[in-house]
Amino acid sequence: YYQTMPSSQGVQSFLAGAACAALCSVALYLQQNPPTRRLKSRCDRKVEDPSPPQGETLMDSCSLDQRMIRKAEGAILNRTSRLVVVIERCTNDHNYSAILRTVEALGVQNVYIIAPQCIQSTLTGNGDEVGDVNGVELKRSSGPVVKKATESEIKDRAMHHLYARKATEWLTVTDFEDTKSCVDALRKDGYHIWATDLGQVATCLTEEELSSGAESNGGKLIPEKVAIVFGTEAVGCTTEMLNAADLRVYLPLRGFADSLNLSVATALVVHQLFVLDPTLVGAMSEDERKQLRQAWYAKLASQRLLTSSDKKRRSKLMTFIKGCEEIEKKKLAGARLDQEALVKLGKKEAKQAELEALVSTLAVNSQLAVKDLVDNPPAPITDMRRADEHRTCFVGRNTKASHGDAWADMPATANLHVTPMTTASFFRQRVPTANKSSDTK
């Protein structure tokens, strides 16, 4: 081949071929002999200035100062009050807890629930903590007790309840006894009502389908304020809600199944709304954000200010008072109380006062610890993914052991080292400072 070409071209081709071969050799060597240098994690490096340059991302890190406040601020800045999620007569507590967790994760602040099911209605008994299933009954959503429920099934239901409770800590949930009162409240606050519906008159949630009504929405696919309604698992939204809706909408599906699980449908529809109108993200007034800061920052502080001994004392007081309430029920039912029960009841008032004092002090200190942060919040975490060191696997020890080989060397099961109590120390150190500052004013 080279003999048939002019000499200059032959040399150039030879050099090009040699360079290509050299690069391939280097790539093959690196593949067979990867670098052994360990890359430092973010937690190995001290964060000198956590505020990133304009437009850059601030990631979560166990070495980041004020990390929980920064994370809360990141969530607040992405919250929307333009979109309200309405759940009409949900009857399955698995769906209920999944919906609450999902809408919180997607950045919706306000959830309206029509004829809400009590979060504990399908799990009742004496078990107060996850994993404590002594005396606990598992019930079906329709009411009857599941007679052959296993301990594993009860624990699983308890976890769903825990997720729902944790989600509602960061949501504004409003309950309505009936559909009419919810519709009236939405109308009063200026929300357009979109009801999800599988009927053939519904509008598909796509840009093409929604563009025909964009003129009435100021050129936007989504109204300035919109409430998206999801009905019960079996039949969907009620006729009353469908008749009250400004628009009936559905999510495009492409298979034989023409419907989805309620919690799945909620997740996909709400996500689709954010895709159709990205300006929904963070659509909240500064006054609303300040209210959330006051509530959230203080809540984060209150969860960390109590020492282990204080938490044990609070738990014992609550258990004592709960025991007294059970004794009082027996007394009202006509039962004869023994001397021990009477002595216990005699101590109830003092124990209640002790608990109230503990709770009151915690509330005051929580507000003091974050007072200046509410007015001057730190730079927010802009990527909410946790650092590997904080990706804890929330499963039991036996479950971890049974998946040991498959889960080996995964961040969630690695138990990476972190310095304990750093966030708690941050809040506890601020309380004396806040008290001193208040005294000087």
Protein Blocks (a to p, Z undefined) as FASTA:
>chain_A
ZZmpcfklmmmmmmmmmmmmmmmmmmmmmmmmccfbdcddfklpccfblcccehiacddd
fkbghklmmmmmmmmmmpcfkbccddehiabfklmmmmmmmmmmnopabdcdehiacfkl
mogcjblbghiaghiacddfklpacfkbcfklmmmmmmmmmmmmmmmmmcccdddfbfkl
mmmmmmmnopacddddfbfkbccdbfklmmmmmmmnnopabdfbdcdddddfklopafkl
mmmpmbdcddddfbfblcdcfklmmmmmmmmmmmmmmmlgopacfklmmmmmmmmmmmmm
mmmmpcfklmmmmmmmmmmmmmmmmmmmmmmnopacdfklmmmmmmmmmmmmmmmmmmmm
mmmmmmmmmmmmmmmccdddfbfbdcfklmccfddfklmmmmmmmmgoiaklnopacdeh
klmmmmmmmmmmmmmmmmmZZ
